[in-house]
Amino acid sequence: MSGDRHEARAGVVSAVGSIGLATLASRVLGYVRDMVVAQAFGAGPVTDAFFVAFRIPNLLRRLLAEGALSTAVIPVFTQYLASGGRAGFAAMARAVAGASALTLCVVTLAGMLGARWIVTLMAPGRSSTSRSGSPGSCSRISS
């Protein structure tokens, strides 16, 4: 019994280490991206539009991927796998993936159609009416 516990703890520590390493790599690559953007475009309206446009998808990622949704889904998936077997788990995972894809498409379309209003909400004072360097057009592209 203690051997099983030791293996389970080792698996958890390994998973936590992998997630931590992936998070560190993500932060470093984000810093490199910011340096490349600053070097290529400098400070100006186009760079401002870029950062405003990426604030919107990043907010959704933080709310959904890193937030309460993932905290709620992982225990349910684990319990379903333990009690329902692999076939039941696969069916549930396909249903969740389909519902997630449909939701993603709807949210993306809504974001593209409402980009001007979303930019006005996310960056008050920033004009989204100009064509060059408009965060509204950048948001449509980044969606």
Secondary structure, DSSP 8 states (H G I E B T S, - for coil): -HHHHHHHHHHHHHHHHHHHHHHHHHHHHHHHHHHHHHHHH-SSHHHHHHHHHHHHHHHHHHHHTSSHHHHHHHHHHHHHHHHHHHHHHHHHHHHHHHHHHHHHHHHHHHHHHTHHHHHHHHSTT-----STT-HHHHHHHH-
